Amino acid sequence: MDVLRNLLSTQERGFLQAVSELAYCNPFLTERTERERAALGREFVEGEPVWSQPVDDPETPRANVVRIFERLEPLIHQLRDRLSSGRPASEQELALYSDGVVHWLYLRYYRRFLAATFGPDAASHDPAKWRFYRDFLVDWERLFHLDNRPAGIHSYLLARDACPHVFACFRQIQCAFERIFLDVIGNSLPAARLRGAIWQSIFTHDLRRYQRTLYGRMADFVTLITGPSGTGKELVARAIAQSRYLPFDEQKLTFADDGAVLFFPINISALSPALVESELFGHRRGSFTGAIGDRKGWLETCPAAGSVFLDELGDLDPLIQVKLLRVIETRSFHPVGGSAVRQFQGKLIAATNRNLEAGIQNGSFREDLYYRLCSDQIATPSLAEQLSDSPGVLRELVVYMAKRVAGQEAEEFVPEVIEWIEHNLGAAYAWPGNYRELEQCVRNVLIRRDYRPVRAAARAPADRCVEEFRACSLTADEMLSRYCTLSYSKTGNYEEVARRLQIDRRTVKSKVDAELLKQLQAERK
């Protein structure tokens, strides 16, 4: 009977509620799986716990996505007919209908967005590649402009004026998804968390709020990327920078700044402080030796939709830190040797493998700058963390890298690399150089069928303990032993360690590792 009285049956309402939540969730977190399962019920196809690219068969379509689209499409058109025929509908039902239409449009046009952004004509600035907007608009008006309905109903549906903005959001969502999905490899939970964190840096945790207002304000938030060297911090920065919102002009069929340079990286550790300052802020002629003409820096060159990336931020000179703080606080700066005020319109992204809190303590990094940088933080996991969670990630990464360096030979080459690593390095190898080291190993095995890791200077005992903790490679008993030994090395008193750890003194004494204690004491001398 509820079908006759209301727009939606109980079953349809449950399905559209799940679709509504699915349309605005983070696709790389477990919530996506929960929403798909709620939408499909018994038809849900169980798969991998995290959404990562299957490197062996990347073109396989997602069964649950296809099934939701096939179920959603006829329902949307049925609801449109019901509304046009005068069927009563509550505000909640109209909201669910709107969300269902939006998700259907996204799925329907995804492949055309994909071809325009990443296909053969992606580099072209020809508006023809966005001509499918006209088809998009026809569907939009047909599904949102209803016949024979009171005028008030349209206030609960998306207006015609919202179409270009939603089209722009779809392009951004599709672009962000592809960059994150294709570039962050691994089905481990650390990799899944990284993909989810990148998505939140682009859209925040609330996609509805982002689409309403925040899409035009994300440049106000600095993104700080931390993690060990070789863990892909610049890759994360590029994914964020190249997935920013670009307004769409439906008259010209173009996106603002489409095709323009939008990523401006600068490696601080590779340049002198004077060159870093000039690269960032620009300079006036004669401001220093060799300044033979005026030059704009990245902060001035960067357009509103662009991003300046400061790699190795921990090496930034303290005097330049002061100027950078002003940029973040006021969006303004002065070129070197100039007095005219310039404006920074883009987004700032920074990365470091250093402990900035320690830098604050020793005076090398400004505390006020740090707090301006930490509104949005992403931590990239080490390769050891990924392998500890999911050892199979090693093969995924080798396949991914082999395709890049060996092309068509990758399929035959991958077993050679895996066999060589297992025989010569073993499963316990820590990969101190992370993904960068693994890629060089793949290249070396391809050329010489050999790889010789650089045996770095012995790491400090305390650092080794921290790495073991982060890699989750210790048993509970080993962890307690390490912790008791570290604590005793600092206090030299069993009773004090027992008090701090809230365990028995005799337990502390039995767990102290004499060899590790000797190393820690030698380090302090």
N, C-alpha and C positions, 0 to 999 in steps of 0.2 A: 504493500500500500504506500510506502514512503516514496516509491518511484512516481506515483501519480501526484502526490502532494508537493514533492520537492524536486529540485533540479537533479540531485544525485541520489542514487541508491546507496545503501550502507556499504556495499562492496566497492562501488565506484568512489565513494568518499574516502575510504581507506586507501585505495590505490593512489588517488590524486594527492592525498596528504603525504604519502611516502614520496611521490614524485616531486611535490613542492619542496620537501626537505632535501631531497637529492639534488635538485637544481641549484641549490645555494650552499651545498656542503663543500668541504675540502676534499677533492677527489683522491688525495694521496694518504688520507687517514682512514682508520677503520670505520668511521662513520659512513663512508660511502658504501661499504659492503653491507652494513646494517640497513641502510635505506633501500638498497637494491633487494635485499632479502625481504624486507617488509612490503615492497611493491609487488614482488613476483610470487611470494609464498612458495608453494611446492614446485613452481617452475624455475626457481632460482638454481643456477648452476654453481656448485661449489668450485672454488679455484684457489689460487695462491692467496695467502693472508695479506699481502701488500701488493699494490698495483705498480709493477715495475716492468720495464721492457723485456720480453723474452728474446734474448739475443739470437737464439737459434731460429726463431720464426716470428719476427717482429710484425709481420703483416696480418697475422691472424686476428680477425675482429673479435671483440669482446661479446660473448654470447648473451650476457645479461643486458648489455646496452641495446643489442639488437632486439631482444625480446620485449624490453620496455618500450622501445619505439613502435614495434608492431602492435603492441597492446594500446599504446597511447593514441596513435594516429586515428583509428576509427572512433574512439571515445570522444576526442576533441571535436570531430565533425558532427557527431551525434549531439553533443552538448550545444554546439552552435545552433543546430536546427531546433533544439528544444527551446533555447532562449529566444530565437527569432519567432517561434510560434506562440510565445506568451507564457511559457512555463514559469511559475514563480521561482525565485532564487533568493537565498539569503546573502548577506554581505560576505559571509565566510565561503559560501559556495562560489560566488563570483571571484573571490580572491584565489581559490583553488583552481578555478577554470583559467584565470589569467596566468598563474604559475605553470599550469599544464601546457598552455599555448606557447609560452616562452620557452619551455624545455623542448617541446616538439619542434619549434623553429630552430633551436640550436642544433638538435640532432639532424634535422632535415638538411640544413645548410652547412654542416660541419665540413664535409668533403670539399665544398666549393671555397670555403674560407681557407682550407688547407692548401688547395691548389694555388690560390691567389697569393698566399704568404710564403709557401715553401716549394711550389711547383716550378716548372721550367720558366714561367713568366714572372717569377717572384721579384726579380731584379728590375723588371720593367716598370716605368712610371706611367704607363699607358692606363688611363682610367677604365679602359675596356675590361680589365680583369675584375673590376668591381661592378660591372654592369648587372650582375645577378641581384644587386640591391633592388632593382625594379621588381623582380619576381618576389623577393623578400617582402617588399612593400605591399604587393598585391595580396599575399597571404596574410600579412598583418591587418590590412583594412578589412579583408573578408571575415577574419576571425574576431576582430575587436569592434568593428562597426556593425552593430546588429540592427536588423530591420524590425519594425513594428514593436519597438520597446520604448517605455517611458524615458524621457531625456535623462532622468536622474540615475539610471542604471549605468550610464557611461562614466560616471564619476568613480565607479568601482573597477573600471577596466582601464587598460593602458591607452593613453591618448595618442592620436596621430603624431603629435610633436615629439613623442618619446622614441619613435622608430629609429631615427639616425643614431641616437645615443645608445640604444640597446644593440644596434648593429655594431657600433664601435666597441661596446663591451664584449660582444661575442668574438670579435676579432682578437681582442686582447686576451680573453680567456683561452681561446684556441691556441694562440701564439704562446702563452705562458705554459699551457699544458704540454705542448709539443716539446718546447725547449727543456722543461724539467724532466719529462718522461724519457726523452731520447738521450739526455746528457748525464743524468745521475743514475748510474748502473748499479744493480745489486738488489736482490730480494731480501736482504737482511733488514732487521728493524732499525738499526742506525741509519741506513740509507733511506728507509721509508720516512723516518722522522725528519731527515734533511729535506726530502722532497716536500713534505708537509710544511716545514718551516719556510722554505723559499716561497711557496704559495701564499702563506700568510704575510710575508714581507711585501708581496705585490698587492694583495687584496684585503689584508687584515683578516681577522677570524670571522668577520660578519660581512659576507658578500652583499647582502641587501643594503646595509648601510653604505658600503663602498659605492655601489651603483647609484644610490640616492645622492650622496654629497662628497664622499671622501676621494672619489676618482680624481678630483681636481686639487687635492691637498697633499698627496703622498710625497711630493718633493720636500715638504716641511719636515719629514722624518729622515734622519740619517740612519743608514743601515751599517752596522759593524759586524764584520765576519771574522771569527776567530777560529783557530785550529792549527795543528802542526803543519810544517812545510810539506808541500807536495800532496795536499788533500783536496785540491780543486777550489780554492777560495776565489780565484779569478773567474772560474767557470760559473760559480754561484753569482758573482757580481754581474757577469754578462747576461745571465738568465733574467735577473731582475731588471737590468738596464734596458734590455731589448724586449721587455714585455710590459712596457708602460702604456698608459692610456693615450690614444691619439684620437682627437675629435674627427668625426666624419662629416664631410660636406656633401649632402645629397644632390645638390645642383651640379657640382663639378665631378661628382663620383670619385673623390679623392680624400685621403686621410692627411691631416696636418703633419708636416715633417716626414711624410712617407718617403723613404729612400735617403733621408739625410743622415749624416754621421750622428749617432746618439750615444756613443760610448767613448769616453776620453780617459784612458788609463795612464797613470804615472807611477813608476816604481821608485819610491823614495830612496831606497837603499842603493840604487844604481846611480844616483846623481848627487852632486855636491849640494849643500843647502842653498847656495846662490842660484843654481840651475833649477832646483825644485821651486824656489820662490818665483823665478821668472816663468817657468812652465805653468804654474798655477795662476799667478796674478798678472802676468804680462809685464812689460817694462816700457819706459820712455827712452827715446834716443839719448845717449850720453849718460844714462843713469849708472853705468858701470863700464869697465873696460871691455870692449867688444860689442857694446850695444850701439850698433851703427844705424839703427832705425827703430821706430815704434813697433811693438809687437803685442798682439793680444794673447792673453793666457787662456788656458782651458776654461776657467771660470767665466770668462766673458764670451768665449766662443760657443760654449755649451748652450743649446736652445732649451726652451722650457721643458720639452719632452726628453731631454738628454740627461746623462748621468756622468759625473766625474768620479773616477775610481782611484783612490789613494791606496796603493799596495805597500805593504811593510810600514804601516802607520807608526809603529813603535819607534822607528828611526827618525821621525820628524824632529827637526831642530826646534828647541824651546821657543826661539823668537818667532818662528813661523807658526808654532802652535797658537800663539797669541792672535796672530792675524786670522788663522783658521777659525778660532773661536768667534771672532767678530763676524765672519761670514755666516756661520751657523745662526748666530743670534740676530743679526740685522739684515742678512742677505746682501750685504754691500762690502766693498773693498776698494783699495787704491792700488793701481799698478806701481811697480817699483819705480821710484823717481818721479811719480806723478801725484797730483793733488786732486784731480777730478774723481768723483765717486762713480764706481761702476756697480752694476747689479748682477747678482748671480740668480738665474731663474731655474736652473735644473735641480737635480737630486744629487746628493753626496753619498757615496758608498766607500767604506774604508775596510781594510783587512790587515790583520797582523797575526803572527805566530808567537808574539811575545806576551808576557803576563803584564798587562797594563796596570793592574793593581800594585804589582811589585815596582813598576816604574814610578808610580805615585809615591810609594814609600821611599824610594831612593832619590827622588827629586828630578828624574829625567822626563816625567810626563805630568802634565798639568791635571790636577783633580777636576777643575771646573770644565775643562775640555772633555774629560772622560765622561762626566755625567751628561754632557750634551750629545755624546756619541752613543749612549747605551739605551736609547728609547726603543731600538729595534736591533736585536742581536741574533746571529745565527752561528752555531758551532759546527764545523765540518768534522766528521768522525775520521779517525785514523783507519788505515787499511787493517791494522791488527784488530780494531774494534769490530769491523765488519766481519772478518774471518772468525773471530771468537763467537759471534752470534750465529753465523751461517757459513761454514767452511766452503760450501758450494759456490760462494760468491767469487772465489779465485778463478774458477773456470769461466764464469760469466764475464769477468773483466778481461781475461785472456782472450776470449772469443771477440769481445768488443775491440780490443787493441789490435788483435791479429787482422781483423777485417780492415783496419785503418792502414796497417803497414804492409800487409801481404796481399790484399785484394782477393782475387779469385783463388789464391793458394791457401786462404785462411783455414778452410775446412780440413785440409790435409795437414796443415802446419800446427794447429792447436794441440793435438795429442802429443806432438814432439815437445812442445813447451811444457805442458803439464807433467809429462814423464821426466823431463830434465829437472824441473823444480822439485818434484817429489824425491828424486834420487840424490840430488846434490844439495838442496837447501833444507828439505824436510818440512813437515806441516807446522813445526814450531818456530820457523823463521819469522822474525818480528817485522820485517820490511820497514826499517827505520826511515827510508826515503819515501814511504807510502806509495801512492799510485804512480808518481813520477818514476820511482825506482822500478816498479813492476813493468812499466812501459819500456824502460831501458833494458830490462831483462829480456822482454819479448824481442826487442830489436837485436840484442846481442846473440840470442839463440838463433834467430833467423839468419844472421850473417856468419857467425862462427860456431854455432852450436855450443856455445859456452857463455857463461856470465860470471864475472868475479866481483862480488860486492865489495864496496869500499869498507874496509874495517875501520870504522871511526874510533877515535880515542875512547878509551873506556869511559862509560857514563858514570856519573856519580852514583853511589849506592842508593841515596834517597831518590834520585830520579828514576832508577830502575824500579824501585818499589812503587812509585807513582804510576809508571807505565804498566806494571803488572796489575795494579788496582784497576786502571782504566780499561785494560784489555780483558778483565774478568777471567784471568787465567789461573787464579789461585784457589785452592780449597779453603774452606772456612778455617781449618786449623792453621794452614800456611798464612792466611791473612792475619789471624790473631798473633802469630809468631812475629811477622813483620812489624805489626803495629806496636806490640810490646817492646820490641827491640828499638824501634825508632823513638818511642817515648822515653825508654830508659837511657838512650844515648843523650837525650836532652836534659834529663833531670838527674841521672846518676843515683836514683833512689827508688828502691822497689816499692816502698810504702806510698810514695807520691804517685808513681805510675798506677798502683792499685787503686788509689783514691780517684784519680782522673778517669780511669777506665771502669771503675765500679766493679772490680773483680777481686778475688782473693790474692794476697801477696805471694803465696806459694805458687799460684797459677802463673803470675807474672814471671817469677824467677825461673820456672820450668820452661817457659816459652821463649825466653830471650835467646836469640841465635848468636852464639859466641863469635862465629866467623863474620857475620854481618855487622855485629857490634864493633869488631875490630876495624872493619872497613870504614864505618861511620866515624869512629874516633880518629882514624888516620886522616880522614877528609877534613876534619875540623882543625887539624894542626897546621 
